[in-house]
Structure formats: C-alpha cells, structure tokens
Amino acid sequence: MELYVGPVGPIWVVREVSSAVAAQDRADAATADALHTPSEMWMENNRAWIRKQMEDGCTIYDCGPAPGRANFPGPTSPYYKMELDELRAYPNYIRVSLGE
C-alpha cells in the first residue's frame, strides 16, 4: 500500500483534532490526515508526511504538547514525540501558542 503524504504547504503539528481545527483557523495551513491509511500504518505514514513537508521546504507550526495529558509538558503522544525528533534541526519549524 502506498503512503498518503497529503497536501503540501504551511502545516501544523497538532496534538488532537480540536487543535487541528483551531490551528487551521489561525493560518492557511494543512494538517496530516491519517484516515487515508490503516491504523497500523499511522506512525510510518506520519513520519513520511513530515519528511515530505521538510523536503519541500514547508513552514511547520507546532502548537505544543496537550495540557492535562500524560507526560505534559513533554511530548504527550508517541506520534508527537516522533514529529519532534524529525523536526529537531529543521530551520522552518515554528513553535506557537494557541492561547490556552
């Protein structure tokens, strides 16, 4: 099965669907849509999507870890941890607050 890499453009690294909606309302940006692949491929798909966005030079916005979830203020999901690992030295990565 081919990996879904989604739209290209400014993107948001988000912690949950409600954050994705809030993020997209703040900027004309895309988020990954994992529903195009089976759940066992979500991590691999997400990694491929992030790498594709970096390869294309996209600006990547991050609204941070989810308050109230396990491990906060550190990465609050294995997906978010992987994204942070991938983005560690990426020059077009921007951490922003959603005003929570």
Order of alpha helices (4+ residues) and beta strands (2+ residues): beta-alpha-alpha-beta-alpha-beta
